[in-house]
Amino acid sequence: MKIDDSKNKQDLQQLIDTQQFVEHISVDCTIFGFDNGILKVLLLKYHDLDVWSLPGGFIFNDEDLSDAASRVLFERTHLSDTFLEQFHTFGQINRTANNAHQILLKHKNIEVPPDHWIFQRFITVGYCSLIDFNLAGTFPNSLNETCAWFEVNKLPKLAFDHERIIEVGLNHIRKNIDTQIVANNLLPEKFTMKDLQTVYETVLDEKYRRNNFQRKILALNILERLEKFFDGSANKAPYLYRFRRKN
Amino acid sequence: MKIDDSKNKQDLQQLIDTQQFVEHISVDCTIFGFDNGILKVLLLKYHDLDVWSLPGGFIFNDEDLSDAASRVLFERTHLSDTFLEQFHTFGQINRTANNAHQILLKHKNIEVPPDHWIFQRFITVGYCSLIDFNLAGTFPNSLNETCAWFEVNKLPKLAFDHERIIEVGLNHIRKNIDTQIVANNLLPEKFTMKDLQTVYETVLDEKYRRNNFQRKILALNILERLEKFFDGSANKAPYLYRFRRKN
């Protein structure tokens, strides 16, 4: 489908003409969210391409790398105040060799010299985050994109090496799940063992027996046990916990 | 001290003239080694500069990022078959703004246009490794460098943001100490708890009571207990352990 959107074309033309970016480097954000026990990842789609991609972009010459990641995420999803963690830099020679940029620009009738940096090799720095799915409901449309959540086990066709980036990002999130829970306020400050087990099971895609989970988590020495939680029901009151502060 | 070394000058001139590198990106290697209970890091010094730096370099256009890291390490230290782990990418705006490249080139009387990429901003990808100090005894001299091990607590004046890179690399090594021990064969396949404690104490810069260490390590579920080790002495024979294989 070819859409003639003059604002879109203008934005792209500006991106091509500017010399304000650090050439050969980009950032890509893998944003994971969970809802009702299912883990999803946030993807974008340009109307002119039949592949989906991670929210990503370039770094201004006068901008720190980490600031670029936060800006790119905000510009393309309106997510702000998100704790983004850098997890890996992807630098295989042919990772961006599938012509997505050429197709996009050709569809918009934007003339670009063949030796332009946008057609050359890119090394991309991956950032990841685990957020509350319910916080990310609406998205802007500045580059004429569709934005959607996909289950991590049911991904659509992806641009470049973005499937690999999602895989590595997910491993990082799984390995650092407690950091992400604290930094992005995924649980209230005090929570029950059952609340925590639900988050772990969704993100790690594993089921645990209640006693096994409690034993494993307590052995990690990352939790502090607090008072009991009385909700007025007839059930035995569970303890509340919180994460220990890291040095 | 100004040294006129024609091979050195020729190498530098070639580096400046070539268009075979991915501009704006470099790799830096933090190589940690321990010996007699002291943890050290490997640094290089150009004769023309009064600062030390990590073994680092650029990425060829037709080279994967990870291959560049291994090549750069080998070229500058003759260390090969080293397990290098990417740990972080450093992209602050002014991280390379201290003129080291200008000084180096001026001392060699190499003319470089002021808009050459070598004077522009660089984003660097950090790789780290923990190796057996005794393996790294000799070094080549192709760029006329001095190579030396420094205690991580007694670093000399460093170029760019290399002090920060060492700090982050050391944290990564400490967090992933078991991966590094296995990948770089820092212990024989079967070892005693005491052997392991010595490595941990050196790298983590902490002392443990024997029982505490054993309890903590076993709780991590990364070791497999094997047969007892009889060395013929009158002491009680200790168990041997090995690392569980990761999936």
Interface residues (C-beta under 8 A of the other chain):
Chain A: V22 E23 H24 I25 I59 N61 D62 E63 D64 L65 S66 A68 Q86 H88 T89 F90 G91 Q92 I93 R121 I123 V125 A219
Chain B: V22 E23 H24 I25 I59 N61 D62 E63 D64 L65 S66 A68 Q86 H88 T89 F90 G91 Q92 I93 R121 I123 V125 A219
